Amino acid sequence: MLAAWWCRARDLFAGPAPAPAPPVMALPALWRAGSADIADFAHCPREKRRTPHAMRADGSRLCFRCGHETQGQDS
């Protein structure tokens, strides 16, 4: 009885379901449009070491650790 109540309470307070992920076939189109980023490791000038970055289609990068944004060659 307690387990059923706990599951029902968890479902009520969980909030809305997450949005579905875009289809895999649409990802290249999103990348070309600049709406999707690719995660990779690159040199961060602020931290002076390799850190995980979001690589954008225009060549710019965003460091996940410190938030430093590096301009790309197309910017």
N, C-alpha and C positions, 0 to 999 in steps of 0.2 A: 504494500500500500504506500509506504513512504517512498519507495523507488519510483512508483508511477507519479506521485505528486512532484517529486524532484524533477523528473524529466519534463513534466508539463510546465512547471515554473521556469525551467531553463529555456524551453521553447518560447514562452511568452516574453521573456526579457532579453532574448538574443538579438532582437532587432530585425531589420529587413535582410533578406538574402543578398549576397554579393552579386554584382552585375556579372553576367556571363562574359567569359574571355572572348576576344575577337577570333574568328576562324583563322587557322594557320595560313591559309591561302591569302588572307588580307594583309598579313604582316609586311610583305615586301612593298605593297602599295602605301601602307602607313609610314614605313621607313622613308620612302621617296618623298612623301608629303611633309616629312619632318614631325610627324605626330608620335613616333615611336623612337625610343632610344635603345642602343645596344650596350650591355654592360661589358666592360673590359678593364684591364689594368693598364695604367699609363703613369708617366711621371707627373707628380704634382709640384709645381714651382713653390707653392706656399710651404708644403711639408718637406720638400726636397727628398722625396722617395716615391716608389711606385705604390699607388693606392688604387682601389676600385673607382672607376669613373663611368659615367653615362656618356657614351659617344653618340653624337647627333649626326644627322645626314649632311649638315653643312660643314662638318669637320670640327665643330666646337666640342669641348668636353666639360663635364661638371663632376667635381670630386664628391664622392659620397660621404667622405669623412669630414671635410672642413667646409664644403660648399663653394670652393674656389672655382670660378668659371674661366676657362681658357678659350680664347677666340680661335676659330678655325681659319683655314685659308680662304674659304668662300665668304666669310663674314665681313 
